[in-house]
Amino acid sequence: MSRVKKLIRQEILDLSAYPVPSAAGMIKLDAMENPYIWPAVAREAWADLLKDVPINRYPDASGEMVKDALREEMGVNEKYDILLGNGSDEIIQMLAMAVAKPGATILAPEPGFVMYKMIATFCGLNYVGVPLTADFELDEPAMLAAIEEHDPQLIFLAQPNNPTGNLWDETAIQNIIEASQGLVILDEAYTAFTDADHLALLEKYDHVLVMRTLSKVGLAGLRLGLLIGSKEWLSELEKIRMPYNINSLTQASALFALEHFDMLVMQTEQLRVDRVVLMNDLTAIAGLEVFPSEANFVLVRTPDGMARNWFQDLKEKGILIKCLDGGHPLLKNCLRITVGTTDQNERLVTALNEIAQSGSVQ
Ligand SMILES: *Cc1c(COP(=O)(O)O)cnc(C)c1O
């Protein structure tokens, strides 16, 4: 046995690395990024600011100014603390590490965000995925039964959910929270694209925290996520956070972006308008089922057996989306399309219409 195979934990050897396909030269509608860049004046002002960042020094370890700006922009009450992560992915990891006693369990509805399961594996926790119903609603009896059986330390509820795009019944969410003996994380990665908001649950339940990110609103390259909640929880999690996890360029850039947040809000407003247009256009394509979305992406289902073909045909036409067929039984024949610029959406719809009309492409 090689030393690698002997030393590395079996569950890590069994993993395949998170696949990120090359998108060089393609219309990129696969990763829920904001397709718009900033106006030239804003980019110049930002670059001016970055040239004075003291890159020879360690970053501000607490990120206090960034937290204040986030608090202001997101309307977070003073009585709650904020924890910063290098993307919300890192926050999920900190949460997992914090509760990783032998035998600890993470539970989440499925299909859901894949990193919950990946990070459970990284950190040596059990993972329990509870299937949603066929129309991607929470299966409340199944969730309650799984909570009873596994008594999970951590439950993740993404609202809107990725990759389905929908919001779940609020009463079901609260019944799940009330049944849980563990910590429940409301993952609001897509908060910019919906009016739903779960900050009020912090008031009602002291075992709930709300997680957000700047990635989907237009700053995916910065890697900045945040966790919002009571000092009691967050002061413990702070101990796990690497002191310099938010680098100086990210801090300076986030401060700049938050000062000019109206720029990003205008873009997300445009994406919300275009989401409706895109959904209507997709609905008109013969054989395509379109699921409701409160996020910056749309889940669709192709005629049986066509998802991989249509994905491949789109790729050949220079458009990259996400093929979810095979990822989870409930996602059979499903594709996920990120809302792009108005022009990109139109090109996608044109291409899909051509593909749908040409019938099965062998
Ligand atoms: C994208 C996403 C995240 C992670 O975002 P970061 O870029 O790591 O901040 C977390 N949760 C859900 C549901 C997501 O879709």
The ligand as a MOL file (V3000), in Angstrom:
LIG
                    3D

  0  0  0     0  0            999 V3000
M  V30 BEGIN CTAB
M  V30 COUNTS 15 15 0 0 0
M  V30 BEGIN ATOM
M  V30 1 C -23.3370 29.4300 -3.4820 0
M  V30 2 C -23.8930 28.9560 -2.2050 0
M  V30 3 C -23.1690 29.0710 -1.0060 0
M  V30 4 C -21.6990 29.3950 -0.9380 0
M  V30 5 O -21.3510 30.6180 -1.2820 0
M  V30 6 P -19.8800 31.1900 -1.0540 0
M  V30 7 O -19.4680 31.6150 -2.4090 0
M  V30 8 O -18.9980 30.1530 -0.4550 0
M  V30 9 O -20.1110 32.3250 -0.1170 0
M  V30 10 C -23.7730 28.6720 0.1710 0
M  V30 11 N -25.0110 28.1700 0.1750 0
M  V30 12 C -25.7340 28.0210 -0.9470 0
M  V30 13 C -27.0910 27.4500 -0.8660 0
M  V30 14 C -25.1910 28.3980 -2.1730 0
M  V30 15 O -25.8860 28.1990 -3.2850 0
M  V30 END ATOM
M  V30 BEGIN BOND
M  V30 1 1 1 2
M  V30 2 1 2 3
M  V30 3 2 2 14
M  V30 4 1 3 4
M  V30 5 2 3 10
M  V30 6 1 4 5
M  V30 7 1 5 6
M  V30 8 2 6 7
M  V30 9 1 6 8
M  V30 10 1 6 9
M  V30 11 1 10 11
M  V30 12 2 11 12
M  V30 13 1 12 13
M  V30 14 1 12 14
M  V30 15 1 14 15
M  V30 END BOND
M  V30 END CTAB
M  END
